[in-house]
């Protein structure tokens, strides 16, 4: 058996943007496999997320200013996003030295595709949680997987691994989130292709259908959600219903009788959810499962994880027992704490309509007003999904709830600012819901503190900004 990336020991990689959610776990995997890894990051230069960079240095990563000084040999391999221009000092230095350059997806997919067995987790929502569940089940059962995630998996956090968004294992199985937003999903050839859902996010639906079907057909078996319209349609195509050739697949849903994996007897709780999982094989097995996180959407994630691991030899019963020990993902309905006044603060990665809607539905399973601070993850997504964002908040907020918004996250560069947070708030208010906009996040924090009353739940939502967790903790300290 050959571990993916086993030949890394003689290689030296330099990551431009090493602190990014996609770059950091990949850097950790390479270093764990014996490669020399160094890097730079604009956030490091600006003094943001100091804890993260202190941790990286403690783990033996060499960090440099993003001024090109870290590129010192033609034998170094530059790892940089395709969006990073040649004028960026690190890239310019690499070009001058003649260093090879790899994109993140190019490097990750090569490691993934080299593995004897692989599980690729795709879909618009739920990727990080499902990836974490699969990784934990395989680890808990002694299969020693390598896991690449875009978020910190709480089960693997230790004093020596504070940012556990990756796991380096010596087993045969490589588990990874797979991204459709940049089209890189087309690079992956998985043993198991898991698709949680398909919804509008970064690309048109026609583009997404082509990408996801290709991903499914390159696998040995696809695992699909029968309750999402797009993935259900894809499943029908894979089953040979139409002009397309048949391809191996299994599906999951809450109660569709055609699905191989289903759930019944769902019992929501404020911080957990219980259900009976069913596998309709020849023995028609079932098991009672209690997850250590709330929300019906996590029942779907758990069914997906259980279905996926059974395709690589894990028993249904063992998978159900292991997933109960999974403690969750940071910034995925992450309860920061409850103040003495009885105000709870929750940190959440919700940044597209699907994710935001799932979180709001989970919160409304129980009583209490919501104070929602949503920071859009860019001006581009805000413009593209304006109508969908508005619909999600109008349908997801009760009349007494309040939405607070700063301007979208922005770290530099040229960008179309024709749609701003003011436009979103105006549309939501016109539909009769309470919404307010402020120029800065600090002003949003002050407003949340002023509004908060005992029994309220403050939810901090957004992506692409690690400091949102620090913001959530600061709000808790003030309420």
Residue pairs with C-beta under 8 A, 6 or more apart in sequence:
1 116
1 172
2 114
2 116
3 33
3 115
3 146
3 170
4 111
4 112
4 114
4 115
4 146
4 174
5 29
5 30
5 33
5 35
5 111
5 114
6 33
8 30
8 33
8 34
8 35
9 33
9 34
9 35
11 30
11 35
11 36
11 77
12 35
12 36
12 37
12 38
12 73
12 75
12 76
12 77
13 27
13 30
13 35
13 36
13 37
13 38
13 76
13 77
13 78
13 79
14 37
14 38
14 39
14 40
14 70
14 71
14 76
14 77
14 78
14 79
14 90
14 94
14 99
15 23
15 26
15 27
15 37
15 38
15 39
15 40
15 79
15 80
16 39
16 40
16 66
16 78
16 79
16 80
16 81
16 84
16 88
16 90
16 91
17 23
17 39
17 40
17 41
17 42
17 80
17 81
17 84
18 24
18 27
18 38
18 39
18 40
18 41
18 44
18 56
18 61
18 63
19 39
19 41
19 43
19 44
19 49
19 52
19 53
19 56
19 466
20 41
21 150
21 151
21 165
21 464
21 466
22 104
22 150
22 179
23 39
23 79
23 104
24 52
24 56
24 163
24 165
24 166
25 148
25 149
25 150
25 165
25 166
26 79
26 104
26 107
26 108
26 148
26 166
27 37
27 39
27 61
27 79
28 59
28 163
28 165
28 166
28 168
29 111
29 146
29 148
29 166
29 168
30 37
31 37
31 59
31 60
31 61
32 166
32 168
33 168
37 61
38 61
38 62
38 63
38 64
38 70
39 61
39 62
39 63
39 64
39 70
39 79
40 63
40 64
40 65
40 66
40 67
40 70
40 90
41 53
41 63
41 66
42 66
42 411
42 412
43 49
43 53
43 466
44 53
44 63
44 65
44 66
45 65
45 66
48 466
48 467
49 466
49 467
51 162
52 163
52 466
53 63
55 162
55 163
56 63
56 163
57 63
62 70
64 70
66 88
66 89
66 90
67 89
67 90
68 89
68 90
68 92
68 93
69 93
70 90
70 93
71 78
71 90
71 93
71 94
71 97
71 99
72 97
73 97
73 99
74 97
74 98
74 99
75 99
76 94
76 97
76 99
77 99
77 100
77 101
77 102
78 90
78 91
78 94
78 99
78 100
78 101
78 102
79 101
79 102
79 103
79 104
79 107
80 88
80 90
80 91
80 101
80 103
80 104
81 103
81 104
82 103
82 182
84 90
84 91
85 91
86 92
86 95
91 101
94 101
103 184
105 179
105 182
105 184
105 187
106 184
106 187
108 148
108 176
109 184
109 187
109 188
111 174
112 118
112 120
112 148
112 174
112 176
112 188
112 190
113 187
113 188
113 189
115 146
115 172
115 173
115 174
116 172
116 173
117 172
117 173
117 174
117 191
117 312
118 173
118 174
118 175
118 176
118 188
118 189
118 190
118 191
118 192
119 134
119 173
119 174
119 175
119 176
119 190
119 191
119 192
119 194
119 308
119 309
119 311
119 312
120 176
120 178
120 185
120 188
120 190
120 192
120 193
120 194
120 215
120 219
121 127
121 130
121 131
121 134
121 175
121 176
121 177
121 178
121 194
121 196
121 308
122 177
122 178
122 179
122 180
122 185
122 193
122 194
122 195
122 196
122 212
122 215
123 130
123 194
123 195
123 196
123 197
123 198
123 225
123 231
124 180
124 196
124 197
124 198
124 199
124 200
124 201
124 352
124 354
125 196
125 197
125 199
125 297
125 352
125 354
125 355
125 358
126 196
126 197
126 297
126 300
126 301
126 304
127 150
127 177
127 178
127 196
128 149
128 150
128 151
128 177
128 329
128 332
128 349
129 293
129 298
129 301
129 328
129 329
129 332
130 194
130 196
130 301
130 304
130 305
130 308
131 147
131 148
131 149
131 150
131 175
131 176
131 177
132 147
132 149
132 151
132 153
132 155
132 326
132 328
132 329
133 301
133 302
133 305
133 323
133 326
134 145
134 147
134 175
134 194
134 305
134 308
134 309
135 145
135 147
135 149
135 153
135 156
135 167
135 175
136 153
136 155
136 156
136 322
136 323
136 325
136 326
137 305
137 306
137 309
137 314
137 318
137 319
137 322
137 323
137 326
138 144
138 145
138 147
138 171
138 173
138 175
138 309
138 312
138 314
139 145
139 147
139 155
139 156
139 167
139 169
140 322
140 325
141 314
141 318
141 322
143 169
143 171
143 172
143 173
143 314
144 169
144 170
144 171
145 167
145 169
145 171
145 173
145 174
145 175
146 166
146 167
146 168
146 169
146 171
146 173
146 174
146 175
147 153
147 166
147 167
147 169
147 174
147 175
147 176
148 166
148 174
148 175
148 176
148 177
149 165
149 166
149 176
149 177
149 329
150 165
150 177
151 165
151 329
151 330
151 331
151 332
151 349
152 163
152 164
152 165
152 329
152 330
152 331
153 164
153 165
153 167
153 329
154 164
154 327
154 328
154 329
154 330
155 164
155 325
155 326
155 327
156 164
156 167
157 164
158 164
173 312
176 188
178 184
178 185
178 188
178 190
178 215
179 185
180 201
180 202
180 203
180 208
180 211
180 212
181 201
181 202
181 203
182 202
183 203
183 207
183 211
185 211
185 212
185 214
185 215
186 211
186 214
186 215
188 215
188 218
189 218
189 219
190 215
190 218
190 219
190 220
191 219
191 220
191 221
191 311
191 312
192 219
192 220
192 221
192 222
192 223
192 308
192 311
192 312
193 215
193 216
193 218
193 219
193 221
193 222
193 223
194 222
194 223
194 304
194 307
194 308
195 212
195 215
195 216
195 222
195 223
195 224
195 225
195 231
195 234
196 225
196 228
196 231
196 300
196 301
196 304
197 225
197 228
197 230
197 231
197 354
198 205
198 208
198 209
198 212
198 228
198 230
198 231
198 234
199 228
199 230
199 352
199 353
199 354
200 208
200 353
200 385
200 388
201 208
201 352
201 354
201 381
201 385
202 381
202 384
203 211
205 230
208 230
209 230
209 234
212 230
212 231
212 234
213 234
213 237
216 222
216 224
216 234
216 238
216 247
216 249
217 238
217 247
220 248
220 311
221 248
221 249
221 250
221 311
222 234
222 235
222 238
222 247
222 248
222 249
222 250
223 249
223 250
223 251
223 252
223 304
223 307
223 308
223 311
224 231
224 232
224 234
224 235
224 238
224 249
224 250
224 251
224 252
225 231
225 232
225 251
225 252
225 253
225 300
225 304
226 232
226 235
226 251
226 252
226 253
226 256
226 258
226 259
227 253
227 254
227 256
227 300
232 251
235 249
235 251
236 242
237 244
238 244
238 246
238 247
238 248
238 249
239 246
239 249
240 246
250 260
250 261
250 307
250 311
251 258
251 259
251 260
251 261
252 259
252 260
252 261
252 262
252 300
252 303
252 304
252 307
253 259
253 261
253 262
253 303
254 262
254 263
254 264
254 266
254 296
254 299
254 300
255 262
255 263
255 264
256 262
259 280
260 279
260 280
260 281
260 307
261 277
261 278
261 279
261 280
261 303
261 306
261 307
262 277
262 278
262 280
262 303
263 275
263 276
263 277
263 278
263 299
263 303
264 275
264 276
264 278
265 274
265 275
265 276
265 288
266 273
266 274
266 275
266 296
266 299
267 273
267 274
267 275
268 294
268 295
268 296
268 362
268 365
268 366
269 294
270 294
270 366
271 292
271 293
271 294
271 335
272 290
272 291
272 292
272 293
272 294
273 290
273 291
273 293
273 294
273 295
273 296
273 298
273 299
274 288
274 289
274 290
274 291
275 288
275 289
275 299
276 286
276 287
276 288
276 289
277 286
277 287
277 288
277 289
277 302
277 303
277 306
277 316
277 320
278 284
278 285
278 286
279 285
279 286
279 306
279 310
279 316
281 316
285 316
285 317
287 316
287 317
287 320
287 321
289 302
289 320
289 323
289 324
290 324
291 298
291 299
291 302
291 323
291 324
291 326
292 324
292 325
292 326
292 327
292 328
293 327
293 328
293 332
293 333
294 333
294 362
294 365
295 333
295 358
295 359
295 361
295 362
295 365
296 361
296 362
297 358
297 361
297 362
302 323
305 319
305 323
306 316
306 319
306 320
306 323
309 319
310 316
310 319
328 334
330 347
330 469
331 347
331 348
331 349
331 468
331 469
332 348
332 349
333 346
333 348
333 359
333 362
334 346
334 347
334 348
334 469
335 344
335 345
335 346
336 345
336 346
336 347
336 469
336 472
336 473
336 476
337 344
337 345
337 476
338 344
338 345
339 345
339 476
339 479
341 452
341 453
341 454
341 479
342 454
342 455
343 452
343 453
343 454
343 455
343 456
343 457
343 458
343 476
343 479
344 368
344 456
344 457
344 458
345 457
345 458
345 459
345 460
345 472
345 473
345 475
345 476
345 479
346 363
346 457
346 458
346 459
346 460
346 472
347 460
347 468
347 469
347 472
348 355
348 359
348 459
348 460
348 461
349 355
349 461
349 462
349 463
350 356
350 358
350 359
350 374
350 459
350 461
350 462
351 376
351 377
351 381
351 461
351 462
351 463
351 464
352 381
352 385
353 385
353 388
353 389
353 391
353 392
356 374
356 389
356 392
356 393
356 396
356 461
357 392
357 395
357 396
359 459
359 461
360 370
360 372
360 392
360 396
360 397
361 396
363 370
363 457
363 459
364 370
364 396
364 398
367 455
368 455
368 456
368 457
369 398
369 400
369 401
369 402
369 453
369 455
369 456
369 457
370 397
370 398
370 401
370 402
370 456
370 457
370 459
371 401
371 402
371 404
371 448
371 451
371 452
371 456
371 457
371 458
371 459
372 393
372 397
372 401
372 402
372 403
372 404
372 458
372 459
372 461
373 404
373 405
373 406
373 441
373 444
373 445
373 448
373 458
373 459
373 460
373 461
373 471
374 393
374 403
374 404
374 405
374 461
374 462
375 405
375 406
375 408
375 409
375 441
375 461
375 462
375 465
375 468
376 382
376 389
376 405
376 407
376 408
376 409
376 421
376 424
376 462
377 408
377 409
377 462
377 463
377 464
377 465
378 408
378 409
378 410
378 415
378 464
379 408
379 410
379 415
379 416
379 417
379 419
379 420
380 415
380 416
381 408
382 389
382 408
382 419
382 420
382 421
382 423
382 424
383 416
383 418
383 419
386 419
386 423
386 424
386 427
389 424
390 424
390 427
390 428
390 431
393 403
393 424
393 428
393 433
393 435
394 428
394 431
394 432
394 433
397 403
397 428
397 433
397 434
399 432
399 433
399 434
400 434
401 433
401 434
402 434
402 435
402 436
402 451
403 425
403 428
403 433
403 434
403 435
403 436
404 435
404 436
404 437
404 438
404 444
404 447
404 448
405 421
405 424
405 425
405 435
405 436
405 437
405 438
405 444
406 421
406 437
406 438
406 439
406 440
406 441
406 443
406 444
407 420
407 421
407 439
407 440
408 420
408 421
409 462
409 463
409 464
409 465
421 437
422 437
424 435
424 437
425 435
425 436
425 437
428 435
429 435
436 447
438 444
438 447
441 471
445 471
445 474
445 475
445 478
448 458
448 475
448 479
449 475
449 478
449 479
452 458
452 479
458 472
458 475
458 476
458 479
460 468
460 471
460 472
460 475
462 468
